[in-house]
C-alpha cells in the first residue's frame, strides 16, 4: 500500500493559499470534527485505495479517492465555504487530483455550513517522493 495520507497532510498543511482561506483559527483534521467550537475546519479521509498494478509482487500503482469536508460557522468572518473550497481545488488540481463531486450538505446546526468534496487520482509510489 502506498502511504499517501502523510504526504497529503504535508501538502494540505503547507499550502499558503489553503492556510489563508482557513484563517488563523482554521484546522485540518483527518477525522470528523466532534467539536465545533473552533471553526473553520477542513477534514479529509481516504475513501478508496485500490491497487491496480503490481511489479515484483509489490503495489506499483493505486487508484485513490479522498473525501474532504469543509465546516464553517456563519457568524465567522467568512460566511461561505467557497473560498476554502476554491483554495482546496487549486491545491488538489496542482497535485493532479480530479474533483469528481462537490455538494453543500444540509446541517441541523443552523449556524454551521458544510460542504463535501471528493477527489480521485491514479498514483505511484514515485509520485510522493
Buried (B, 14 or more C-beta within 10 A) or exposed (E): EBEBBEBBBEBBEEBEBBBEBBBEEBBBBEEEBEEEEEBBBBBBBEEEBEEEEEEEEEBBBBBBBBBBBBBBBEEBEBEEBBBBBEBBBBBBEEBEBEBEEBEEEEEEEEEBBBBBBBBBBBBBBEBBE
